[in-house]
Amino acid sequence: MDLVTAGVGSSNQTVQALGTFKAPGTGGWGNDGLVPLKDSSGNAAVVSLGGVQTLRFDTA
């Protein structure tokens, strides 16, 4: 998950990495699970947002 810091709405965005979501598949359509956002050290990420901000999620 990234915070877009410049270039919102364009294909040339500047981002700040916030963390990653990593978990095994749940095994089927409609079998949902909650996955915490982790920082680069594997700890729970703490993210403070205020006002209008844009987040970017990439599945790669």
PyMOL Python script that loads the backbone (N, CA, C, O; Angstrom):
from pymol import cmd

cmd.read_pdbstr("""\
ATOM      1  N   MET A   1       0.855  -1.147   0.000  1.00  0.00           N
ATOM      2  CA  MET A   1       0.000   0.000   0.000  1.00  0.00           C
ATOM      3  C   MET A   1       0.907   1.216   0.000  1.00  0.00           C
ATOM      4  O   MET A   1       1.864   1.295   0.770  1.00  0.00           O
ATOM      5  N   ASP A   2       0.597   2.153  -0.865  1.00  0.00           N
ATOM      6  CA  ASP A   2       1.383   3.374  -0.991  1.00  0.00           C
ATOM      7  C   ASP A   2       0.508   4.600  -0.759  1.00  0.00           C
ATOM      8  O   ASP A   2      -0.690   4.590  -1.040  1.00  0.00           O
ATOM      9  N   LEU A   3       1.122   5.637  -0.250  1.00  0.00           N
ATOM     10  CA  LEU A   3       0.495   6.948  -0.160  1.00  0.00           C
ATOM     11  C   LEU A   3       0.989   7.752  -1.350  1.00  0.00           C
ATOM     12  O   LEU A   3       2.195   7.922  -1.526  1.00  0.00           O
ATOM     13  N   VAL A   4       0.069   8.248  -2.169  1.00  0.00           N
ATOM     14  CA  VAL A   4       0.447   9.067  -3.324  1.00  0.00           C
ATOM     15  C   VAL A   4       0.759  10.466  -2.815  1.00  0.00           C
ATOM     16  O   VAL A   4      -0.103  11.142  -2.253  1.00  0.00           O
ATOM     17  N   THR A   5       2.009  10.896  -3.020  1.00  0.00           N
ATOM     18  CA  THR A   5       2.442  12.200  -2.522  1.00  0.00           C
ATOM     19  C   THR A   5       2.454  13.271  -3.605  1.00  0.00           C
ATOM     20  O   THR A   5       2.481  14.462  -3.295  1.00  0.00           O
ATOM     21  N   ALA A   6       2.434  12.860  -4.876  1.00  0.00           N
ATOM     22  CA  ALA A   6       2.380  13.810  -5.991  1.00  0.00           C
ATOM     23  C   ALA A   6       1.874  13.082  -7.230  1.00  0.00           C
ATOM     24  O   ALA A   6       2.078  11.877  -7.377  1.00  0.00           O
ATOM     25  N   GLY A   7       1.217  13.815  -8.113  1.00  0.00           N
ATOM     26  CA  GLY A   7       0.756  13.237  -9.364  1.00  0.00           C
ATOM     27  C   GLY A   7      -0.558  12.489  -9.269  1.00  0.00           C
ATOM     28  O   GLY A   7      -0.818  11.598 -10.078  1.00  0.00           O
ATOM     29  N   VAL A   8      -1.394  12.831  -8.295  1.00  0.00           N
ATOM     30  CA  VAL A   8      -2.694  12.166  -8.152  1.00  0.00           C
ATOM     31  C   VAL A   8      -3.467  12.286  -9.465  1.00  0.00           C
ATOM     32  O   VAL A   8      -3.568  13.374 -10.032  1.00  0.00           O
ATOM     33  N   GLY A   9      -4.008  11.178  -9.941  1.00  0.00           N
ATOM     34  CA  GLY A   9      -4.794  11.181 -11.172  1.00  0.00           C
ATOM     35  C   GLY A   9      -3.970  11.058 -12.432  1.00  0.00           C
ATOM     36  O   GLY A   9      -4.523  11.081 -13.532  1.00  0.00           O
ATOM     37  N   SER A  10      -2.656  10.929 -12.300  1.00  0.00           N
ATOM     38  CA  SER A  10      -1.800  10.790 -13.479  1.00  0.00           C
ATOM     39  C   SER A  10      -1.107   9.434 -13.455  1.00  0.00           C
ATOM     40  O   SER A  10      -1.172   8.713 -12.460  1.00  0.00           O
ATOM     41  N   SER A  11      -0.445   9.095 -14.551  1.00  0.00           N
ATOM     42  CA  SER A  11       0.306   7.836 -14.609  1.00  0.00           C
ATOM     43  C   SER A  11       1.729   8.018 -14.095  1.00  0.00           C
ATOM     44  O   SER A  11       2.497   7.057 -14.049  1.00  0.00           O
ATOM     45  N   ASN A  12       2.087   9.240 -13.709  1.00  0.00           N
ATOM     46  CA  ASN A  12       3.432   9.537 -13.216  1.00  0.00           C
ATOM     47  C   ASN A  12       3.323   9.994 -11.762  1.00  0.00           C
ATOM     48  O   ASN A  12       3.438  11.182 -11.461  1.00  0.00           O
ATOM     49  N   GLN A  13       3.099   9.030 -10.864  1.00  0.00           N
ATOM     50  CA  GLN A  13       2.873   9.354  -9.460  1.00  0.00           C
ATOM     51  C   GLN A  13       4.143   9.175  -8.640  1.00  0.00           C
ATOM     52  O   GLN A  13       4.972   8.312  -8.930  1.00  0.00           O
ATOM     53  N   THR A  14       4.279  10.001  -7.617  1.00  0.00           N
ATOM     54  CA  THR A  14       5.315   9.831  -6.605  1.00  0.00           C
ATOM     55  C   THR A  14       4.616   9.248  -5.387  1.00  0.00           C
ATOM     56  O   THR A  14       3.574   9.746  -4.961  1.00  0.00           O
ATOM     57  N   VAL A  15       5.200   8.180  -4.825  1.00  0.00           N
ATOM     58  CA  VAL A  15       4.538   7.501  -3.714  1.00  0.00           C
ATOM     59  C   VAL A  15       5.484   7.295  -2.544  1.00  0.00           C
ATOM     60  O   VAL A  15       6.706   7.310  -2.691  1.00  0.00           O
ATOM     61  N   GLN A  16       4.880   7.101  -1.374  1.00  0.00           N
ATOM     62  CA  GLN A  16       5.597   6.726  -0.158  1.00  0.00           C
ATOM     63  C   GLN A  16       5.042   5.369   0.261  1.00  0.00           C
ATOM     64  O   GLN A  16       3.842   5.234   0.497  1.00  0.00           O
ATOM     65  N   ALA A  17       5.910   4.366   0.355  1.00  0.00           N
ATOM     66  CA  ALA A  17       5.464   3.028   0.745  1.00  0.00           C
ATOM     67  C   ALA A  17       4.985   3.038   2.193  1.00  0.00           C
ATOM     68  O   ALA A  17       5.662   3.564   3.076  1.00  0.00           O
ATOM     69  N   LEU A  18       3.811   2.452   2.429  1.00  0.00           N
ATOM     70  CA  LEU A  18       3.259   2.364   3.779  1.00  0.00           C
ATOM     71  C   LEU A  18       3.409   0.962   4.351  1.00  0.00           C
ATOM     72  O   LEU A  18       3.560   0.802   5.563  1.00  0.00           O
ATOM     73  N   GLY A  19       3.369  -0.044   3.506  1.00  0.00           N
ATOM     74  CA  GLY A  19       3.488  -1.420   3.961  1.00  0.00           C
ATOM     75  C   GLY A  19       2.893  -2.384   2.962  1.00  0.00           C
ATOM     76  O   GLY A  19       2.519  -2.005   1.853  1.00  0.00           O
ATOM     77  N   THR A  20       2.810  -3.650   3.377  1.00  0.00           N
ATOM     78  CA  THR A  20       2.296  -4.695   2.500  1.00  0.00           C
ATOM     79  C   THR A  20       1.265  -5.554   3.225  1.00  0.00           C
ATOM     80  O   THR A  20       1.264  -5.664   4.451  1.00  0.00           O
ATOM     81  N   PHE A  21       0.392  -6.155   2.429  1.00  0.00           N
ATOM     82  CA  PHE A  21      -0.563  -7.146   2.907  1.00  0.00           C
ATOM     83  C   PHE A  21      -0.070  -8.497   2.405  1.00  0.00           C
ATOM     84  O   PHE A  21       0.158  -8.659   1.206  1.00  0.00           O
ATOM     85  N   LYS A  22       0.099  -9.461   3.292  1.00  0.00           N
ATOM     86  CA  LYS A  22       0.601 -10.764   2.875  1.00  0.00           C
ATOM     87  C   LYS A  22      -0.120 -11.857   3.652  1.00  0.00           C
ATOM     88  O   LYS A  22      -0.050 -11.906   4.880  1.00  0.00           O
ATOM     89  N   ALA A  23      -0.818 -12.738   2.923  1.00  0.00           N
ATOM     90  CA  ALA A  23      -1.547 -13.832   3.564  1.00  0.00           C
ATOM     91  C   ALA A  23      -1.841 -14.898   2.520  1.00  0.00           C
ATOM     92  O   ALA A  23      -1.909 -14.593   1.329  1.00  0.00           O
ATOM     93  N   PRO A  24      -2.014 -16.132   2.942  1.00  0.00           N
ATOM     94  CA  PRO A  24      -2.399 -17.180   1.995  1.00  0.00           C
ATOM     95  C   PRO A  24      -3.833 -16.961   1.524  1.00  0.00           C
ATOM     96  O   PRO A  24      -4.612 -16.265   2.175  1.00  0.00           O
ATOM     97  N   GLY A  25      -4.171 -17.559   0.394  1.00  0.00           N
ATOM     98  CA  GLY A  25      -5.535 -17.488  -0.105  1.00  0.00           C
ATOM     99  C   GLY A  25      -6.503 -18.129   0.880  1.00  0.00           C
ATOM    100  O   GLY A  25      -6.122 -19.010   1.650  1.00  0.00           O
ATOM    101  N   THR A  26      -7.751 -17.683   0.853  1.00  0.00           N
ATOM    102  CA  THR A  26      -8.743 -18.196   1.803  1.00  0.00           C
ATOM    103  C   THR A  26      -9.422 -19.463   1.313  1.00  0.00           C
ATOM    104  O   THR A  26     -10.127 -20.118   2.081  1.00  0.00           O
ATOM    105  N   GLY A  27      -9.226 -19.821   0.054  1.00  0.00           N
ATOM    106  CA  GLY A  27      -9.751 -21.084  -0.436  1.00  0.00           C
ATOM    107  C   GLY A  27     -11.059 -21.032  -1.187  1.00  0.00           C
ATOM    108  O   GLY A  27     -11.599 -22.081  -1.536  1.00  0.00           O
ATOM    109  N   GLY A  28     -11.584 -19.869  -1.445  1.00  0.00           N
ATOM    110  CA  GLY A  28     -12.811 -19.838  -2.221  1.00  0.00           C
ATOM    111  C   GLY A  28     -13.449 -18.465  -2.288  1.00  0.00           C
ATOM    112  O   GLY A  28     -13.171 -17.578  -1.482  1.00  0.00           O
ATOM    113  N   TRP A  29     -14.316 -18.326  -3.281  1.00  0.00           N
ATOM    114  CA  TRP A  29     -15.037 -17.080  -3.482  1.00  0.00           C
ATOM    115  C   TRP A  29     -15.948 -16.831  -2.286  1.00  0.00           C
ATOM    116  O   TRP A  29     -16.708 -17.715  -1.891  1.00  0.00           O
ATOM    117  N   GLY A  30     -15.878 -15.652  -1.715  1.00  0.00           N
ATOM    118  CA  GLY A  30     -16.726 -15.299  -0.588  1.00  0.00           C
ATOM    119  C   GLY A  30     -16.158 -15.694   0.766  1.00  0.00           C
ATOM    120  O   GLY A  30     -16.746 -15.374   1.799  1.00  0.00           O
ATOM    121  N   ASN A  31     -15.021 -16.387   0.776  1.00  0.00           N
ATOM    122  CA  ASN A  31     -14.349 -16.716   2.037  1.00  0.00           C
ATOM    123  C   ASN A  31     -13.345 -15.612   2.325  1.00  0.00           C
ATOM    124  O   ASN A  31     -12.190 -15.694   1.909  1.00  0.00           O
ATOM    125  N   ASP A  32     -13.774 -14.603   3.019  1.00  0.00           N
ATOM    126  CA  ASP A  32     -12.952 -13.420   3.248  1.00  0.00           C
ATOM    127  C   ASP A  32     -12.141 -13.548   4.530  1.00  0.00           C
ATOM    128  O   ASP A  32     -12.516 -14.273   5.451  1.00  0.00           O
ATOM    129  N   GLY A  33     -11.036 -12.840   4.572  1.00  0.00           N
ATOM    130  CA  GLY A  33     -10.218 -12.801   5.774  1.00  0.00           C
ATOM    131  C   GLY A  33      -9.659 -11.403   5.979  1.00  0.00           C
ATOM    132  O   GLY A  33      -9.508 -10.647   5.019  1.00  0.00           O
ATOM    133  N   LEU A  34      -9.356 -11.059   7.206  1.00  0.00           N
ATOM    134  CA  LEU A  34      -8.740  -9.770   7.521  1.00  0.00           C
ATOM    135  C   LEU A  34      -7.227  -9.946   7.523  1.00  0.00           C
ATOM    136  O   LEU A  34      -6.707 -10.885   8.126  1.00  0.00           O
ATOM    137  N   VAL A  35      -6.532  -9.054   6.856  1.00  0.00           N
ATOM    138  CA  VAL A  35      -5.080  -9.139   6.735  1.00  0.00           C
ATOM    139  C   VAL A  35      -4.487  -7.808   7.188  1.00  0.00           C
ATOM    140  O   VAL A  35      -4.843  -6.764   6.641  1.00  0.00           O
ATOM    141  N   PRO A  36      -3.590  -7.822   8.176  1.00  0.00           N
ATOM    142  CA  PRO A  36      -3.003  -6.566   8.655  1.00  0.00           C
ATOM    143  C   PRO A  36      -1.970  -6.009   7.681  1.00  0.00           C
ATOM    144  O   PRO A  36      -1.309  -6.759   6.963  1.00  0.00           O
ATOM    145  N   LEU A  37      -1.843  -4.700   7.667  1.00  0.00           N
ATOM    146  CA  LEU A  37      -0.802  -4.022   6.903  1.00  0.00           C
ATOM    147  C   LEU A  37       0.480  -4.091   7.720  1.00  0.00           C
ATOM    148  O   LEU A  37       0.502  -3.690   8.883  1.00  0.00           O
ATOM    149  N   LYS A  38       1.558  -4.605   7.107  1.00  0.00           N
ATOM    150  CA  LYS A  38       2.836  -4.761   7.813  1.00  0.00           C
ATOM    151  C   LYS A  38       3.889  -3.840   7.200  1.00  0.00           C
ATOM    152  O   LYS A  38       3.893  -3.607   5.992  1.00  0.00           O
ATOM    153  N   ASP A  39       4.786  -3.315   8.048  1.00  0.00           N
ATOM    154  CA  ASP A  39       5.878  -2.476   7.554  1.00  0.00           C
ATOM    155  C   ASP A  39       7.005  -3.367   7.035  1.00  0.00           C
ATOM    156  O   ASP A  39       6.875  -4.591   7.043  1.00  0.00           O
ATOM    157  N   SER A  40       8.102  -2.772   6.586  1.00  0.00           N
ATOM    158  CA  SER A  40       9.204  -3.528   5.987  1.00  0.00           C
ATOM    159  C   SER A  40       9.910  -4.448   6.975  1.00  0.00           C
ATOM    160  O   SER A  40      10.647  -5.340   6.557  1.00  0.00           O
ATOM    161  N   SER A  41       9.702  -4.252   8.275  1.00  0.00           N
ATOM    162  CA  SER A  41      10.286  -5.120   9.301  1.00  0.00           C
ATOM    163  C   SER A  41       9.328  -6.225   9.741  1.00  0.00           C
ATOM    164  O   SER A  41       9.679  -7.059  10.575  1.00  0.00           O
ATOM    165  N   GLY A  42       8.121  -6.230   9.183  1.00  0.00           N
ATOM    166  CA  GLY A  42       7.143  -7.245   9.544  1.00  0.00           C
ATOM    167  C   GLY A  42       6.256  -6.876  10.717  1.00  0.00           C
ATOM    168  O   GLY A  42       5.459  -7.693  11.179  1.00  0.00           O
ATOM    169  N   ASN A  43       6.391  -5.657  11.199  1.00  0.00           N
ATOM    170  CA  ASN A  43       5.555  -5.173  12.305  1.00  0.00           C
ATOM    171  C   ASN A  43       4.272  -4.552  11.758  1.00  0.00           C
ATOM    172  O   ASN A  43       4.221  -4.133  10.601  1.00  0.00           O
ATOM    173  N   ALA A  44       3.250  -4.495  12.587  1.00  0.00           N
ATOM    174  CA  ALA A  44       2.011  -3.837  12.183  1.00  0.00           C
ATOM    175  C   ALA A  44       2.314  -2.383  11.829  1.00  0.00           C
ATOM    176  O   ALA A  44       2.929  -1.661  12.613  1.00  0.00           O
ATOM    177  N   ALA A  45       1.881  -1.963  10.649  1.00  0.00           N
ATOM    178  CA  ALA A  45       2.134  -0.596  10.197  1.00  0.00           C
ATOM    179  C   ALA A  45       1.162   0.363  10.873  1.00  0.00           C
ATOM    180  O   ALA A  45      -0.021   0.061  11.030  1.00  0.00           O
ATOM    181  N   VAL A  46       1.672   1.509  11.264  1.00  0.00           N
ATOM    182  CA  VAL A  46       0.846   2.574  11.832  1.00  0.00           C
ATOM    183  C   VAL A  46       0.773   3.678  10.785  1.00  0.00           C
ATOM    184  O   VAL A  46       1.794   4.253  10.405  1.00  0.00           O
ATOM    185  N   VAL A  47      -0.430   3.967  10.326  1.00  0.00           N
ATOM    186  CA  VAL A  47      -0.625   4.954   9.267  1.00  0.00           C
ATOM    187  C   VAL A  47      -1.589   6.019   9.767  1.00  0.00           C
ATOM    188  O   VAL A  47      -2.706   5.708  10.180  1.00  0.00           O
ATOM    189  N   SER A  48      -1.161   7.265   9.728  1.00  0.00           N
ATOM    190  CA  SER A  48      -2.016   8.386  10.116  1.00  0.00           C
ATOM    191  C   SER A  48      -2.397   9.154   8.861  1.00  0.00           C
ATOM    192  O   SER A  48      -1.531   9.620   8.122  1.00  0.00           O
ATOM    193  N   LEU A  49      -3.677   9.282   8.629  1.00  0.00           N
ATOM    194  CA  LEU A  49      -4.171  10.000   7.456  1.00  0.00           C
ATOM    195  C   LEU A  49      -5.043  11.156   7.923  1.00  0.00           C
ATOM    196  O   LEU A  49      -5.743  11.053   8.931  1.00  0.00           O
ATOM    197  N   GLY A  50      -4.994  12.246   7.187  1.00  0.00           N
ATOM    198  CA  GLY A  50      -5.822  13.388   7.510  1.00  0.00           C
ATOM    199  C   GLY A  50      -6.166  14.155   6.251  1.00  0.00           C
ATOM    200  O   GLY A  50      -5.364  14.212   5.319  1.00  0.00           O
ATOM    201  N   GLY A  51      -7.337  14.739   6.214  1.00  0.00           N
ATOM    202  CA  GLY A  51      -7.744  15.483   5.035  1.00  0.00           C
ATOM    203  C   GLY A  51      -7.956  14.552   3.856  1.00  0.00           C
ATOM    204  O   GLY A  51      -8.241  13.368   4.034  1.00  0.00           O
ATOM    205  N   VAL A  52      -7.817  15.085   2.662  1.00  0.00           N
ATOM    206  CA  VAL A  52      -7.984  14.291   1.448  1.00  0.00           C
ATOM    207  C   VAL A  52      -6.625  13.754   1.031  1.00  0.00           C
ATOM    208  O   VAL A  52      -5.715  14.523   0.722  1.00  0.00           O
ATOM    209  N   GLN A  53      -6.487  12.442   1.024  1.00  0.00           N
ATOM    210  CA  GLN A  53      -5.253  11.795   0.602  1.00  0.00           C
ATOM    211  C   GLN A  53      -5.604  10.618  -0.290  1.00  0.00           C
ATOM    212  O   GLN A  53      -6.704  10.072  -0.202  1.00  0.00           O
ATOM    213  N   THR A  54      -4.671  10.225  -1.148  1.00  0.00           N
ATOM    214  CA  THR A  54      -4.897   9.127  -2.080  1.00  0.00           C
ATOM    215  C   THR A  54      -3.971   7.975  -1.755  1.00  0.00           C
ATOM    216  O   THR A  54      -2.762   8.153  -1.607  1.00  0.00           O
ATOM    217  N   LEU A  55      -4.556   6.779  -1.645  1.00  0.00           N
ATOM    218  CA  LEU A  55      -3.786   5.564  -1.421  1.00  0.00           C
ATOM    219  C   LEU A  55      -3.769   4.759  -2.713  1.00  0.00           C
ATOM    220  O   LEU A  55      -4.722   4.795  -3.490  1.00  0.00           O
ATOM    221  N   ARG A  56      -2.678   4.033  -2.934  1.00  0.00           N
ATOM    222  CA  ARG A  56      -2.575   3.181  -4.124  1.00  0.00           C
ATOM    223  C   ARG A  56      -2.270   1.757  -3.689  1.00  0.00           C
ATOM    224  O   ARG A  56      -1.340   1.516  -2.919  1.00  0.00           O
ATOM    225  N   PHE A  57      -3.059   0.821  -4.185  1.00  0.00           N
ATOM    226  CA  PHE A  57      -2.883  -0.599  -3.892  1.00  0.00           C
ATOM    227  C   PHE A  57      -2.478  -1.302  -5.172  1.00  0.00           C
ATOM    228  O   PHE A  57      -3.116  -1.125  -6.210  1.00  0.00           O
ATOM    229  N   ASP A  58      -1.426  -2.095  -5.107  1.00  0.00           N
ATOM    230  CA  ASP A  58      -0.918  -2.820  -6.268  1.00  0.00           C
ATOM    231  C   ASP A  58      -0.904  -4.300  -5.924  1.00  0.00           C
ATOM    232  O   ASP A  58      -0.412  -4.679  -4.861  1.00  0.00           O
ATOM    233  N   THR A  59      -1.427  -5.133  -6.789  1.00  0.00           N
ATOM    234  CA  THR A  59      -1.501  -6.566  -6.512  1.00  0.00           C
ATOM    235  C   THR A  59      -0.282  -7.335  -6.997  1.00  0.00           C
ATOM    236  O   THR A  59      -0.251  -8.560  -6.886  1.00  0.00           O
ATOM    237  N   ALA A  60       0.707  -6.658  -7.524  1.00  0.00           N
ATOM    238  CA  ALA A  60       1.898  -7.361  -8.045  1.00  0.00           C
ATOM    239  C   ALA A  60       2.777  -7.861  -6.932  1.00  0.00           C
ATOM    240  O   ALA A  60       3.814  -8.471  -7.191  1.00  0.00           O
TER     241      ALA A  60
END
""", "prot")
cmd.dss("prot")
cmd.show_as("cartoon", "prot")
cmd.util.cbc("prot")
cmd.orient("prot")
